[in-house]
């Protein structure tokens, strides 16, 4: 019989058009080889470059693939459905990533992940956002302070392409950083707190926005 444990996750997400999956130190550490972590979560993101905030429900899964030389190759899959505050438009996003997590010492590790995301948004007029595609990279450093506590720092950079209902191929970029904290409640369950900041830019434009992003979710591990 599979054992299911639940934990509460509060996370700030570094992303581009919408919030992306939160970095979870407990999940991406190389000691979690062959473990599957599926997160059911909800998030709220502050005003983005398009002048809208977002609220969504979704999942975030991490799957260990191969372990070698004190490191692990892993795959991440995430998806969300939600609404945007601007005209209450609905959106759907799905993304994946491939990463390597490397153990540096008994209490330290680094992880490097490449990722891709695609999203669709409903709209009413030509200036409404229709869809976006993004690809990028995220680096994370984690340090285990105690058996029950890990802290870290992460940074990311993404290239993004947007389509409005009237205009296509608007290109942009985003960068950000975060400070994750993972607290182990019990074996297989943890509380993940992640605070971050992001900045967005449209290529060839002075339009730029930066804002803190907060996510609230519940993680279920099998």
C-alpha positions as CSV (number, residue, x, y, z in Angstrom):
1,X,0.0,0.0,0.0
2,X,1.4,3.4,-1.0
3,X,1.9,5.9,1.8
4,X,0.7,9.4,1.0
5,X,1.9,12.3,3.0
6,X,0.7,15.9,2.7
7,X,2.6,19.1,3.3
8,X,1.9,22.8,3.0
9,X,4.0,24.8,0.6
10,X,4.3,28.6,0.5
11,X,6.4,29.7,-2.4
12,X,7.4,32.8,-4.4
13,X,8.0,31.9,-8.0
14,X,10.5,33.3,-10.4
15,X,8.8,33.3,-13.8
16,X,7.9,35.3,-16.9
17,X,4.3,35.8,-18.2
18,X,2.8,33.8,-15.3
19,X,4.0,32.0,-12.2
20,X,6.1,28.9,-13.0
21,X,6.7,25.8,-10.8
22,X,8.3,26.6,-7.5
23,X,11.8,25.4,-6.7
24,X,11.6,22.9,-3.8
25,X,14.9,22.1,-2.2
26,X,13.5,18.9,-0.7
27,X,12.4,17.6,-4.1
28,X,15.4,18.5,-6.3
29,X,18.2,17.4,-3.9
30,X,20.1,14.5,-5.4
31,X,19.3,12.3,-2.4
32,X,15.7,12.0,-3.8
33,X,16.8,9.7,-6.7
34,X,14.0,7.4,-7.9
35,X,11.4,9.4,-5.9
36,X,8.3,11.0,-7.5
37,X,6.9,14.1,-5.9
38,X,3.6,15.4,-7.2
39,X,2.4,18.8,-5.9
40,X,-1.2,20.0,-6.0
41,X,-0.9,23.8,-5.5
42,X,-2.7,27.1,-5.9
43,X,-0.9,30.4,-6.5
44,X,-1.5,34.1,-6.7
45,X,0.9,36.3,-8.7
46,X,1.1,40.0,-8.5
47,X,0.8,42.4,-11.5
48,X,2.8,41.4,-14.5
49,X,4.0,43.3,-17.5
50,X,0.6,43.1,-19.1
51,X,-1.0,44.8,-16.0
52,X,-2.8,41.7,-14.7
53,X,-2.5,39.6,-11.6
54,X,-3.1,35.8,-11.7
55,X,-4.7,33.1,-9.6
56,X,-4.5,29.4,-10.5
57,X,-4.8,25.8,-9.4
58,X,-2.5,23.1,-10.7
59,X,0.1,20.5,-10.2
60,X,3.9,20.3,-10.1
61,X,5.7,17.0,-10.4
62,X,9.3,15.9,-10.2
63,X,10.6,12.5,-11.4
64,X,14.1,11.1,-10.6
65,X,15.6,9.5,-13.7
66,X,19.3,8.5,-13.4
67,X,21.9,8.8,-10.6
68,X,25.6,8.9,-11.1
69,X,28.7,10.5,-9.5
70,X,26.8,11.8,-6.5
71,X,24.3,13.5,-8.9
72,X,20.9,12.9,-10.3
73,X,19.2,13.6,-13.7
74,X,15.5,14.5,-13.1
75,X,12.4,15.6,-15.1
76,X,9.8,18.1,-14.0
77,X,6.3,18.5,-15.3
78,X,3.8,21.2,-14.2
79,X,0.5,22.7,-15.3
80,X,-2.0,25.3,-14.0
81,X,-5.4,26.6,-14.9
82,X,-6.7,29.9,-13.6
83,X,-7.9,33.4,-14.1
84,X,-6.3,36.8,-14.7
85,X,-7.6,39.9,-12.9
86,X,-7.7,42.0,-16.1
87,X,-11.2,41.3,-17.6
88,X,-11.3,38.0,-15.7
89,X,-9.7,36.0,-18.6
90,X,-9.0,32.3,-18.1
91,X,-5.7,30.7,-18.9
92,X,-4.0,27.3,-19.1
93,X,-0.3,26.7,-18.9
94,X,1.8,23.5,-19.1
95,X,5.6,23.2,-19.0
96,X,8.4,20.7,-18.5
97,X,12.1,20.8,-17.6
98,X,15.2,18.6,-17.5
99,X,17.7,19.2,-14.8
100,X,20.8,17.8,-13.1
101,X,21.3,18.0,-9.3
102,X,24.8,17.5,-8.0
103,X,25.9,16.8,-4.4
104,X,28.9,18.9,-3.4
105,X,29.2,17.6,0.2
106,X,27.1,15.9,2.8
107,X,25.1,19.1,3.3
108,X,25.4,21.0,0.0
109,X,24.1,20.6,-3.5
110,X,23.7,22.6,-6.8
111,X,21.1,22.1,-9.5
112,X,20.8,23.4,-13.1
113,X,17.6,23.0,-15.0
114,X,16.5,23.9,-18.5
115,X,12.7,24.3,-19.1
116,X,10.0,25.1,-21.6
117,X,6.4,26.4,-21.1
118,X,3.4,27.0,-23.3
119,X,0.3,28.9,-22.3
120,X,-3.1,29.9,-23.7
121,X,-5.3,32.8,-22.6
122,X,-8.9,33.8,-23.5
123,X,-9.5,37.3,-24.7
124,X,-12.1,39.7,-26.1
125,X,-10.2,42.4,-28.0
126,X,-7.1,42.5,-30.2
127,X,-4.8,43.9,-27.5
128,X,-5.5,41.0,-25.1
129,X,-2.8,38.4,-24.6
130,X,-3.5,35.2,-26.5
131,X,-0.6,32.8,-25.8
132,X,3.1,32.6,-24.9
133,X,6.0,30.3,-25.3
134,X,9.1,30.5,-23.1
135,X,12.4,28.7,-22.6
136,X,15.1,29.3,-20.1
137,X,17.4,28.1,-17.4
138,X,17.4,28.1,-13.6
139,X,20.3,27.5,-11.2
140,X,19.8,26.6,-7.5
141,X,22.2,26.2,-4.5
142,X,21.0,24.4,-1.4
143,X,22.5,23.9,2.0
144,X,21.2,21.6,4.7
145,X,21.5,23.4,8.1
146,X,20.0,20.5,10.1
147,X,18.1,17.3,9.4
148,X,14.9,19.3,9.3
149,X,16.0,22.5,7.7
150,X,17.5,23.5,4.3
151,X,18.1,26.9,2.8
152,X,19.2,28.1,-0.6
153,X,19.4,30.7,-3.3
154,X,18.3,30.5,-7.0
155,X,18.4,32.5,-10.1
156,X,16.7,32.2,-13.5
157,X,16.7,33.7,-17.0
158,X,14.0,33.1,-19.7
159,X,13.4,34.2,-23.3
160,X,9.7,34.6,-24.1
161,X,7.5,35.0,-27.2
162,X,4.0,36.4,-26.9
163,X,1.0,36.6,-29.3
164,X,-1.8,39.0,-28.8
165,X,-5.1,38.5,-30.6
166,X,-4.1,41.2,-33.1
167,X,-0.3,41.1,-33.0
168,X,2.0,38.1,-33.2
169,X,5.6,37.3,-32.3
170,X,6.2,39.9,-29.5
171,X,9.5,38.9,-27.9
172,X,10.7,39.5,-24.4
173,X,12.8,38.3,-21.5
174,X,12.7,37.9,-17.8
175,X,15.2,37.3,-15.0
176,X,14.8,36.8,-11.3
177,X,16.2,35.4,-8.1
178,X,14.7,33.6,-5.1
179,X,15.6,32.4,-1.6
180,X,14.0,29.0,-0.8
181,X,13.7,27.4,2.6
182,X,12.6,23.8,3.1
183,X,11.4,22.6,6.5
184,X,10.9,18.8,7.0
185,X,7.8,18.1,9.1
186,X,8.2,14.3,9.0
187,X,9.7,11.7,6.7
188,X,8.4,12.4,3.3
189,X,6.6,15.6,4.2
190,X,8.0,19.1,4.2
191,X,7.1,22.8,4.3
192,X,8.6,24.8,1.5
193,X,8.9,28.6,1.8
194,X,10.2,30.4,-1.3
195,X,10.5,34.2,-1.7
196,X,11.5,35.8,-5.0
197,X,11.6,38.8,-7.3
198,X,11.4,39.0,-11.1
199,X,11.8,41.6,-13.8
200,X,10.2,41.5,-17.2
201,X,11.1,43.3,-20.4
202,X,9.8,43.4,-24.0
203,X,12.7,43.4,-26.6
204,X,13.2,46.8,-28.2
205,X,10.9,48.5,-25.7
206,X,11.2,50.6,-22.5
207,X,8.2,48.6,-21.1
208,X,9.5,46.8,-18.0
209,X,8.0,45.5,-14.8
210,X,9.3,43.9,-11.7
211,X,7.3,42.5,-8.8
212,X,7.5,40.0,-5.9
213,X,5.5,36.9,-6.5
214,X,3.8,34.8,-3.8
215,X,2.5,31.3,-4.2
216,X,0.4,29.2,-1.8
217,X,0.0,25.4,-2.3
218,X,-0.4,21.9,-0.9
219,X,2.1,19.2,-1.8
220,X,1.1,15.5,-1.9
221,X,4.0,13.0,-2.1
222,X,3.5,9.4,-3.0
